[in-house]
Amino acid sequence: MKNILLPLCIIGGLASGCQPTTEKADAYGTFEAREVLVSAEASGPLLFLDVDEGITLDSGQLVGLVDTMPLHLQRQQIEARIQSIRQKVQHEQPQIDVLLSQKANLEREVRRLEGLLQEQAVPEQQVDDLRGQIDVVQNRILATRDQIQTANRSVLSEIEPLEAQYRTLTDKLDRCRIYNPITGRVLMQLVEPEEMAQMGRPLYKIADLSELTLRAYVTGAQLPHLNLGQTVEVWIDHSSGDLQPLSGTVTWIAHEAEFTPKIVQTRDERVNLVYAVKVRVHNDGRLKIGMPGELNFLPKQKPES
């Protein structure tokens, strides 16, 4: 039996020695996405929430509505109060028109008497009295206009706080509508329609999966080989057991080192300082959140799986 195994071992060793050596990856990490928690901006029953895990939503899409009836009724009350106050506003023109008519009559009478005065048919004192009446009427016009404007400013000052309340209620009504903030896929639904929404309470989680980020860790000796905007190779597992290459771009490099793992406190492992880096990778559907990935700074042979 030993004589049989020995040739097999020799053959296996020769075969492995003839295979090309592959290089290990420069760094390892996992894929992550920018996840957004969408929260309610108003409190009340959810009339509808058009969200389901796994569906894709567009940016700005209306996906939900909180009951707006209480706010709508409050705004109607404000509108009624504003309308009631506006009815108290005085219109100066009718009163001014009466005074202007009196002034016009006096001016006609003055012109008639001035003709008679030239013929010495009327005393000059009578003409002067009429001119004095015209001045009085003119002063009454100015005083009436100023009085009405002052009264209207006082009335309108009562409307300003109500208009501010109206704008506040309008803003609250707008916030009852739930708009999706980014284009992406719903990862988790946290509430159901008809449930009670609370301001600031998360409703669902969404993420843009068109691009994922590989978060990996490199040593200080590897940092000189990395630059922001650099194109690097990213390798992922394939169903066949092989590794598939993807292209990525370095978007972030940590400025401070950290221990890996952080919970390890032994003397030997405390010296293992690493720097976190982020590599943005276009996702054609193969990448998933939490999937492991391998990172190469420069083109190399396929990393060992």
MILOPA-16519 format. One record per residue (C-alpha): residue number from 1; x, z, y; chain. Coordinates in Angstrom, 2 decimals, decimal comma, always signed. Example, Ala and Ser with C-alpha at 12.3 -4.5 7.8 and 13.67 -1.06 7.14 Angstrom:
2
pos X Z Y unit
1 +12,30 +7,80 -4,50 A
2 +13,67 +7,14 -1,06 A
This chain:
305
pos X Z Y unit
1 +0,00 +0,00 +0,00 A
2 +2,86 +0,86 +2,38 A
3 +4,47 -2,51 +1,58 A
4 +1,23 -4,28 +2,65 A
5 +0,83 -2,35 +5,93 A
6 +4,42 -2,87 +7,04 A
7 +4,22 -6,69 +7,41 A
8 +0,85 -6,35 +9,18 A
9 +2,36 -3,95 +11,69 A
10 +5,29 -6,27 +12,28 A
11 +2,97 -9,25 +12,78 A
12 +0,78 -7,23 +15,16 A
13 +3,78 -6,12 +17,15 A
14 +5,11 -9,65 +17,45 A
15 +1,70 -10,91 +18,52 A
16 +1,33 -8,29 +21,20 A
17 +4,86 -8,95 +22,41 A
18 +4,06 -12,62 +22,87 A
19 +0,99 -11,92 +25,09 A
20 +1,60 -12,02 +28,87 A
21 +1,66 -8,64 +30,53 A
22 -1,04 -7,94 +33,04 A
23 -0,68 -5,81 +36,14 A
24 -2,85 -2,88 +36,94 A
25 -5,05 -2,88 +40,02 A
26 -3,69 -1,48 +43,26 A
27 -6,74 +0,78 +43,78 A
28 -10,02 +1,73 +42,20 A
29 -13,35 +2,69 +43,70 A
30 -17,12 +2,27 +43,66 A
31 -19,51 +0,09 +45,62 A
32 -21,78 +1,60 +48,24 A
33 -24,29 +0,29 +50,78 A
34 -25,38 +1,36 +54,23 A
35 -28,58 +3,19 +53,41 A
36 -31,19 +3,90 +56,06 A
37 -33,80 +6,64 +55,80 A
38 -36,94 +5,51 +57,62 A
39 -38,87 +8,47 +59,03 A
40 -42,24 +8,92 +60,66 A
41 -42,33 +9,18 +64,45 A
42 -45,82 +10,69 +64,52 A
43 -47,80 +13,25 +62,55 A
44 -51,07 +12,54 +60,80 A
45 -52,59 +10,89 +57,71 A
46 -50,94 +7,68 +56,57 A
47 -53,63 +5,02 +56,74 A
48 -51,40 +2,59 +54,86 A
49 -47,78 +2,23 +53,79 A
50 -46,91 -1,25 +52,50 A
51 -43,71 -0,15 +50,77 A
52 -42,73 -0,22 +47,12 A
53 -39,40 +0,37 +45,41 A
54 -37,53 -2,85 +44,77 A
55 -39,30 -5,06 +47,32 A
56 -37,48 -6,76 +50,19 A
57 -38,58 -6,08 +53,76 A
58 -37,73 -7,95 +56,95 A
59 -36,39 -6,34 +60,09 A
60 -39,23 -5,48 +62,49 A
61 -41,91 -5,85 +59,81 A
62 -44,96 -3,58 +60,20 A
63 -45,09 -1,51 +57,01 A
64 -47,24 +1,50 +57,85 A
65 -49,68 +3,18 +60,22 A
66 -50,38 +6,82 +61,00 A
67 -53,98 +7,69 +62,00 A
68 -54,32 +6,97 +65,74 A
69 -57,92 +8,09 +66,35 A
70 -57,13 +11,47 +68,01 A
71 -54,65 +9,85 +70,40 A
72 -57,05 +6,99 +71,08 A
73 -59,82 +9,41 +72,09 A
74 -57,45 +11,33 +74,37 A
75 -56,47 +8,11 +76,09 A
76 -60,12 +7,20 +76,60 A
77 -60,66 +10,56 +78,33 A
78 -57,72 +9,88 +80,63 A
79 -59,10 +6,42 +81,45 A
80 -62,49 +7,92 +82,37 A
81 -60,89 +10,51 +84,65 A
82 -58,80 +7,87 +86,41 A
83 -61,87 +5,68 +86,93 A
84 -63,82 +8,63 +88,36 A
85 -61,08 +9,43 +90,86 A
86 -60,73 +5,79 +91,93 A
87 -64,40 +5,82 +92,94 A
88 -63,52 +8,43 +95,59 A
89 -61,18 +6,05 +97,35 A
90 -62,57 +5,09 +100,76 A
91 -62,56 +1,51 +101,99 A
92 -61,54 +1,41 +105,62 A
93 -62,68 -2,09 +106,44 A
94 -66,46 -1,44 +106,86 A
95 -65,81 +1,34 +109,37 A
96 -63,14 -0,67 +111,15 A
97 -65,49 -3,67 +111,36 A
98 -68,09 -1,58 +113,22 A
99 -65,53 -0,46 +115,78 A
100 -64,16 -3,98 +116,15 A
101 -67,68 -5,22 +116,85 A
102 -68,11 -2,62 +119,60 A
103 -64,77 -3,61 +121,08 A
104 -65,73 -7,29 +121,08 A
105 -69,03 -6,54 +122,88 A
106 -67,23 -4,52 +125,55 A
107 -64,68 -7,28 +126,07 A
108 -67,48 -9,84 +126,59 A
109 -69,15 -7,55 +129,08 A
110 -65,86 -7,11 +130,95 A
111 -65,39 -10,86 +131,20 A
112 -68,95 -11,27 +132,53 A
113 -68,49 -8,54 +135,14 A
114 -65,11 -9,92 +136,16 A
115 -66,93 -13,13 +137,16 A
116 -69,46 -11,18 +139,16 A
117 -66,68 -9,08 +140,66 A
118 -65,15 -12,17 +142,23 A
119 -68,46 -12,78 +143,94 A
120 -68,56 -9,06 +144,90 A
121 -71,83 -8,74 +143,03 A
122 -70,75 -5,60 +141,11 A
123 -68,48 -2,70 +142,03 A
124 -64,91 -2,72 +140,67 A
125 -65,44 +0,79 +139,29 A
126 -67,95 -0,53 +136,77 A
127 -65,38 -2,99 +135,36 A
128 -62,73 -0,27 +135,15 A
129 -65,14 +1,96 +133,20 A
130 -65,70 -0,78 +130,63 A
131 -61,96 -1,31 +130,25 A
132 -61,58 +2,41 +129,61 A
133 -64,24 +2,23 +126,90 A
134 -62,30 -0,60 +125,25 A
135 -59,19 +1,61 +125,13 A
136 -61,23 +4,43 +123,60 A
137 -62,58 +2,15 +120,88 A
138 -59,08 +0,84 +120,14 A
139 -57,82 +4,40 +119,72 A
140 -60,74 +5,17 +117,43 A
141 -59,79 +2,15 +115,30 A
142 -56,22 +3,40 +114,90 A
143 -57,35 +6,98 +114,23 A
144 -59,95 +5,90 +111,67 A
145 -57,46 +3,72 +109,83 A
146 -54,89 +6,55 +109,73 A
147 -57,50 +9,10 +108,61 A
148 -58,78 +6,94 +105,76 A
149 -55,26 +6,10 +104,56 A
150 -54,33 +9,80 +104,55 A
151 -57,47 +10,67 +102,58 A
152 -56,81 +7,88 +100,08 A
153 -53,22 +8,99 +99,55 A
154 -54,51 +12,44 +98,69 A
155 -56,98 +11,00 +96,19 A
156 -54,46 +8,64 +94,64 A
157 -51,96 +11,48 +94,23 A
158 -54,39 +12,96 +91,68 A
159 -54,16 +9,76 +89,65 A
160 -50,38 +9,71 +89,27 A
161 -50,20 +12,64 +86,76 A
162 -53,06 +11,10 +84,79 A
163 -51,31 +7,74 +84,65 A
164 -48,19 +9,50 +83,36 A
165 -50,31 +11,12 +80,62 A
166 -51,80 +7,70 +79,87 A
167 -48,35 +6,17 +79,43 A
168 -47,30 +9,08 +77,22 A
169 -50,33 +8,61 +74,97 A
170 -49,69 +4,87 +74,82 A
171 -46,13 +5,54 +73,68 A
172 -47,39 +7,96 +71,02 A
173 -49,87 +5,34 +69,82 A
174 -47,06 +2,80 +69,51 A
175 -45,02 +5,28 +67,49 A
176 -47,86 +5,59 +64,99 A
177 -46,97 +2,10 +63,86 A
178 -44,09 +2,12 +61,38 A
179 -41,73 -0,83 +61,67 A
180 -38,99 -1,52 +59,17 A
181 -35,61 -1,28 +60,98 A
182 -33,39 -3,59 +58,90 A
183 -33,70 -6,44 +56,45 A
184 -33,06 -5,06 +52,98 A
185 -34,41 -3,77 +49,72 A
186 -36,39 -0,56 +49,32 A
187 -34,35 +1,85 +47,21 A
188 -36,71 +4,81 +47,14 A
189 -40,29 +5,51 +48,26 A
190 -40,78 +9,14 +49,27 A
191 -44,47 +9,31 +50,25 A
192 -47,72 +7,63 +49,28 A
193 -50,53 +6,25 +51,47 A
194 -53,16 +8,83 +52,53 A
195 -50,54 +11,57 +52,45 A
196 -49,87 +13,62 +55,57 A
197 -46,94 +12,22 +57,55 A
198 -44,84 +14,60 +59,62 A
199 -42,68 +13,58 +62,57 A
200 -39,12 +13,17 +61,32 A
201 -40,10 +13,29 +57,65 A
202 -38,46 +10,46 +55,63 A
203 -40,88 +7,90 +54,24 A
204 -38,56 +5,60 +52,29 A
205 -34,93 +4,57 +51,90 A
206 -33,77 +1,00 +52,43 A
207 -30,41 -0,75 +52,28 A
208 -29,05 -4,18 +53,05 A
209 -27,68 -5,39 +49,71 A
210 -26,48 -8,79 +50,92 A
211 -23,08 -7,15 +51,40 A
212 -21,73 -4,07 +49,66 A
213 -18,69 -2,00 +50,48 A
214 -16,06 -1,04 +47,94 A
215 -14,76 +2,39 +48,85 A
216 -11,35 +2,85 +47,23 A
217 -8,36 +5,15 +47,68 A
218 -4,73 +4,14 +48,18 A
219 -1,52 +6,09 +48,45 A
220 +0,64 +6,35 +51,54 A
221 +3,15 +3,95 +50,02 A
222 +0,43 +1,30 +49,72 A
223 -0,78 +1,57 +53,33 A
224 +1,81 -0,87 +54,79 A
225 +0,30 -3,59 +52,59 A
226 -3,18 -3,20 +54,11 A
227 -4,50 -4,31 +57,50 A
228 -7,94 -4,48 +59,06 A
229 -9,50 -7,90 +58,49 A
230 -7,18 -8,63 +55,57 A
231 -8,61 -10,65 +52,69 A
232 -8,15 -8,94 +49,33 A
233 -9,18 -9,43 +45,72 A
234 -11,93 -7,33 +44,16 A
235 -12,52 -7,32 +40,41 A
236 -15,74 -6,25 +38,71 A
237 -16,78 -5,88 +35,09 A
238 -18,61 -8,73 +33,42 A
239 -21,09 -8,57 +30,56 A
240 -18,62 -10,43 +28,35 A
241 -16,11 -7,61 +28,79 A
242 -13,85 -9,61 +31,07 A
243 -13,23 -8,98 +34,77 A
244 -14,54 -11,32 +37,44 A
245 -12,77 -11,84 +40,78 A
246 -14,47 -11,62 +44,18 A
247 -13,15 -11,93 +47,71 A
248 -13,37 -9,02 +50,10 A
249 -12,37 -8,08 +53,64 A
250 -10,83 -4,76 +54,67 A
251 -13,10 -3,26 +57,33 A
252 -11,88 +0,35 +57,59 A
253 -8,80 +2,41 +56,80 A
254 -8,87 +6,19 +57,06 A
255 -6,58 +7,75 +59,66 A
256 -6,16 +10,97 +57,70 A
257 -5,15 +11,62 +54,12 A
258 -7,24 +13,67 +51,73 A
259 -6,70 +15,29 +48,37 A
260 -8,14 +13,61 +45,32 A
261 -10,12 +15,18 +43,94 A
262 -10,81 +17,64 +46,74 A
263 -11,75 +20,51 +44,45 A
264 -8,38 +20,53 +42,70 A
265 -6,15 +23,28 +44,09 A
266 -3,19 +23,32 +41,71 A
267 +0,29 +22,94 +43,22 A
268 +1,03 +19,71 +41,33 A
269 -2,19 +17,93 +42,29 A
270 -2,25 +19,09 +45,91 A
271 +0,55 +16,65 +46,69 A
272 -1,54 +13,67 +45,54 A
273 -2,68 +12,56 +48,99 A
274 -4,67 +9,35 +49,29 A
275 -6,29 +7,33 +52,07 A
276 -9,80 +5,96 +51,85 A
277 -10,34 +2,27 +52,58 A
278 -13,50 +0,16 +52,77 A
279 -13,69 -3,45 +51,67 A
280 -16,77 -5,53 +52,50 A
281 -17,82 -7,89 +49,69 A
282 -20,55 -10,52 +49,77 A
283 -23,15 -9,75 +47,13 A
284 -24,51 -12,68 +45,16 A
285 -26,68 -10,34 +43,11 A
286 -24,04 -9,09 +40,70 A
287 -23,04 -6,04 +42,71 A
288 -24,96 -2,79 +42,42 A
289 -24,66 +0,50 +44,26 A
290 -22,35 +2,83 +42,32 A
291 -20,74 +0,02 +40,32 A
292 -16,98 +0,50 +39,81 A
293 -14,55 -2,01 +41,20 A
294 -10,80 -2,68 +41,23 A
295 -8,84 -3,73 +44,28 A
296 -5,76 -5,94 +44,60 A
297 -4,03 -6,44 +47,94 A
298 -2,42 -9,74 +46,96 A
299 -3,43 -12,38 +44,40 A
300 -2,35 -11,19 +40,94 A
301 -3,20 -11,67 +37,33 A
302 -6,43 -10,24 +36,04 A
303 -6,23 -6,40 +36,05 A
304 -6,44 -4,49 +32,81 A
305 -9,97 -3,50 +31,95 A
